[in-house]
């Protein structure tokens, strides 16, 4: 059964070693000088952990890749964010669910460093958000943050100026 769990291997600068882990088994982790060594140790750790769980009568976590998922999500957001998302969908002439799927896809990709699973990690092996990782959420949390962000696109940056907007010198 251990072969059906995903394994993530990253390099830890702090440990100066490769760290292998299994998302479905939060305390299952192993380190090694090479990826192969970390994976081999992880296989041993997983086997021991799963056997221990079975011996204690604990139900084994189902591998994520074997879950029956239908693709629908129930999500609660603030009324202001909901309004902004509906507005954005209308402005882009797409259905709200299409816009949300695109935003979630981009968010997952950014959260994992644009490389799929196994992207940026924080110490301890769990995914971490880069400083800009929460950028979209911080912008869209409320209307004021969003407006401030849009205005910042037109403000000069550094000695040469020139934000991302089409004007120089900020708001006119």
N, C-alpha and C positions, 0 to 999 in steps of 0.2 A: 504493500500500500504506500510505502514511503516514496516510490517513484512518481506518484501522481501529484505530489506537492511541488509547487514552484520553489526554486532556490535562487536567491539573489546573492551575487558576489560583488563586493566593492573593495577598494583599497583604502585602508585607514592610515593616514599620515601619522596620527597620534600613536597608533600601535605598531606602525611600520610593518604591517602585515595585511594579508587579504582576510576579509571578514565575510563569512557565508552565513545566511540565515533563511528561515522559512516563515513567510508572513502569517500562515495559518497557525503556527506554533510560536507565539511571541517570545518564549524564553529559550528557544532552540537556536543556538549560535555556535560557530566554531571559527577559529583563526588558523592561518597557515602562512608559511613563507611564500607559497605559490597558490594559484587558484586551485589547482588539482589537489594540493594538500588540504586546503580549507574545505573543499567539497567532500573529500574522503572523510575528514573528521566530522563534517556535518552529517553525512550518511550514518556514521556510528552514533552520533548524538541523537539523531532522529529515531533510529531504531530503538535505542535505549529508552527514550522518552515515550514513544508510542507503546512499547511493551509495558512500561511502568503505568501508563494511563489505563491500559487494558487490565492489568493486574489489580488496579484500584477500582475497577468498574466505572471509570470515567469514559464518557462517550467521546470517541475520536472526532476531532474537527473534520468536517467534510472539505476536501480540496476545492478551492475556489473554481478551478477549471471544470469541476464536475457538477457545479450548482446549476439547477434548471432556472434560468433567468429569462424573462420575457421582454426585457428592454424598457419597461415602464417604471418610472420613479414617482414617488409622492414627495413633494418638496414644499416647504413653507418658507416664505420670504416676507419682508416687510411690505406693507401696501405701497410705500414710496418706490421701493425697488421694483415691485411688480409693475407699477405704472410706467417706470422708466424702461423696463424691458419690453412692455407692450409698445411703447412709443418707438423704441429702437427697431423692433420688428416691423412696424408699419413704415418707418423711414427707410428701411432696407427692402421693403416689399417682400417679406418672407413671413411664413407662419411662425408663431411664437415657439412652437416645439422645435422647429428647424433651427431657429436662432439659438435656443438653449442647448441643443445638441452640439452646435458649432462652438459655443462658448465653453461648454464642458470639455470638449475634445481639446481645445486650445489650453484650457486650464490644467488638464491632466498632463499634457505634453510639457507645459512650462514647469509644473510641479516636479516632474521627473527629469528636468534638465534637457528637454527636447530629444531624449534618447530612449524613450520608453521606460519600462521598468528597470530599476537599478541605477537611476539617475542620482542627483545630489543626495548625500547622506549627512546626517549629523552624527556626532560621536555617540556611540551606543548602538549604531546600526540602523536606526529608524530614519525614514525620509525626513529631510529638512527643507524648509522653504528658503530659497535664496532671499537676499534683501528685497529683491523685486518680485518674489514669488507671490506675495499677497497684494501686489499692486492693483490688480483688477478689483479684488474685494474691497480694498480701501477706497478706491475711486467710486465704486458703485454702492457703498454702504448707505450713503445718503446724498441727496441732491446737492448740498453745499460742496461736498468733496468732489463730486463729478464736475460741477461748474468751475471749481478752483483748478481742477486738472485741465479742463479744456482751455481755460485762460492761460495756464502755464505753457501751453503749446505755442503761444504767441509771444512769450517773453524771451528776451535775449539770455543766452547762457554763456557765461564766461566772457573773456576779453573780446572775442570776435562776435558775440551776440548770436542771434539766429536760432531761435527755438525751432520746433518742428513745424510750426504754422507758417503761413505764407507771408506774414508781415514781420517787420523788424520793429523793435522798440516797444513791444507790449501793446496793451489796449489803447485804442484811440478814441 
